[in-house]
Amino acid sequence: MTSNTPPVCNYEGSEYQKDFWDEGGRAYEDAAEEIALKRLLPGVGNFMLELGAGAGRNTPRYKNFKRVALVDFSRTQLEQARDLLGLNQRYVFVAADIYRLPFVDGRFDGATMIRTLHHMADPVLALSQVRRVMASEGVFILEFANKRNLKAIGRYLLGRQAWSPFTEEPVEFADLNFDFHPRAVRRYLDQAGFEIAKQLTVSHFRVGFLKRRIPLKILTGLDALLQPTGALIQVSPSVFSKCIAVGDSGTAEEDHLFQCPVCGSLLPGGEMDQVCHECGRTWEYRDGIYDFRVDQK
Ligand SMILES: C[S@@+](CC[C@H](N)C(=O)[O-])C[C@H]1O[C@@H](n2cnc3c(N)ncnc32)[C@H](O)[C@@H]1O
């Protein structure tokens, strides 16, 4: 099992959904992401894992899947998601660290990670955890923030930005906020056991004055037209990749979902505290949310 995992960008108590999305003037980005997801999601699926689910903004978009497990390190984000989606058999709310996923191997046939790789100081470790819990041939949709975007290229060429958008190392522009180079992400995915099947570039017009002057429908329509150019070159601020889990996966125990994030032993499941009979830890279940956070960094 993993130990000494990287620090987490903590959203506990944050009003991210309200401040950034509901009142943050990002209707265009939200609509562009919805189009990209529609184009990449499989037509049908069993169990979807949403990594860094936040307040559940994207979760209703996974309607082709029978069940969805929402993972976020922040319990308060999950409480917002639970209040939005409701408590029912379709959703499983899990407070956990992506670097230490509390699920058995090979459990999910679908996964998404939207606007969350952005916070990963060790992307290969994070993606390897995702790969571990996915079934072979499962579909994983990864969004990443692209350091080689047109604005960064322009600023660099005009001498207004010190870092190069053309080199492969990530740029940490604020604490635990990373933009990645598309070639580097391809390498991370390969190392973790994923193959890119399709790539879309998204949010080409993420510029304040365009968003203010051009009607939302026209801007999203133009974005929809440009998204497929992502197959050739990626110079938009956001990139969506449809990835396939390649190679063998561990076989999911038929009736098991959870394993101890510390020692890896199977946990009983059911709507109750999860007691690990191997290492003796108890993982709390409260108000519809399982809590597998090893330490609350
Ligand atoms: C920018 S928000 C995106 C939320 C949602 N995917 C969306 O697009 O609306 C990033 C989310 O990732 C979560 N997060 C960051 N690091 C994490 C980690 N190591 N494990 C689990 N969740 C994490 C944060 O708590 C936050 O809710």
Ligand as a Chemical Component Dictionary entry (heavy atoms), coordinates in Angstrom:
data_LIG
# 
_chem_comp.id                   LIG 
_chem_comp.type                 NON-POLYMER 
_chem_comp.pdbx_formal_charge   0 
_chem_comp.three_letter_code    LIG 
# 
loop_
_chem_comp_atom.comp_id 
_chem_comp_atom.atom_id 
_chem_comp_atom.alt_atom_id 
_chem_comp_atom.type_symbol 
_chem_comp_atom.charge 
_chem_comp_atom.model_Cartn_x 
_chem_comp_atom.model_Cartn_y 
_chem_comp_atom.model_Cartn_z 
_chem_comp_atom.pdbx_ordinal 
LIG C1  C1  C 0  -11.318 22.179 -8.719  1  
LIG S1  S1  S 1  -12.297 21.065 -7.796  2  
LIG C2  C2  C 0  -13.192 20.211 -9.082  3  
LIG C3  C3  C 0  -14.491 19.619 -8.635  4  
LIG C4  C4  C 0  -15.318 18.959 -9.744  5  
LIG N1  N1  N 0  -14.583 17.903 -10.392 6  
LIG C5  C5  C 0  -15.752 19.979 -10.754 7  
LIG O1  O1  O 0  -15.183 20.003 -11.856 8  
LIG O2  O2  O -1 -16.673 20.755 -10.473 9  
LIG C6  C6  C 0  -11.099 19.849 -7.302  10 
LIG C7  C7  C 0  -11.626 18.840 -6.308  11 
LIG O3  O3  O 0  -10.617 17.854 -6.087  12 
LIG C8  C8  C 0  -10.590 17.503 -4.723  13 
LIG N2  N2  N 0  -9.255  16.967 -4.408  14 
LIG C9  C9  C 0  -8.069  17.603 -4.494  15 
LIG N3  N3  N 0  -7.073  16.768 -4.157  16 
LIG C10 C10 C 0  -7.650  15.559 -3.837  17 
LIG C11 C11 C 0  -7.145  14.300 -3.404  18 
LIG N4  N4  N 0  -5.833  14.087 -3.227  19 
LIG N5  N5  N 0  -8.016  13.304 -3.178  20 
LIG C12 C12 C 0  -9.364  13.502 -3.331  21 
LIG N6  N6  N 0  -9.886  14.673 -3.748  22 
LIG C13 C13 C 0  -9.043  15.692 -4.005  23 
LIG C14 C14 C 0  -10.892 18.809 -3.992  24 
LIG O4  O4  O 0  -11.391 18.576 -2.684  25 
LIG C15 C15 C 0  -11.927 19.448 -4.939  26 
LIG O5  O5  O 0  -13.247 19.148 -4.561  27 
# 
loop_
_chem_comp_bond.comp_id 
_chem_comp_bond.atom_id_1 
_chem_comp_bond.atom_id_2 
_chem_comp_bond.value_order 
_chem_comp_bond.pdbx_ordinal 
LIG C1  S1  SING 1  
LIG S1  C2  SING 2  
LIG S1  C6  SING 3  
LIG C2  C3  SING 4  
LIG C3  C4  SING 5  
LIG C4  N1  SING 6  
LIG C4  C5  SING 7  
LIG C5  O1  DOUB 8  
LIG C5  O2  SING 9  
LIG C6  C7  SING 10 
LIG C7  O3  SING 11 
LIG C7  C15 SING 12 
LIG O3  C8  SING 13 
LIG C8  N2  SING 14 
LIG C8  C14 SING 15 
LIG N2  C9  SING 16 
LIG N2  C13 SING 17 
LIG C9  N3  DOUB 18 
LIG N3  C10 SING 19 
LIG C10 C11 SING 20 
LIG C10 C13 DOUB 21 
LIG C11 N4  SING 22 
LIG C11 N5  DOUB 23 
LIG N5  C12 SING 24 
LIG C12 N6  DOUB 25 
LIG N6  C13 SING 26 
LIG C14 O4  SING 27 
LIG C14 C15 SING 28 
LIG C15 O5  SING 29 
# 
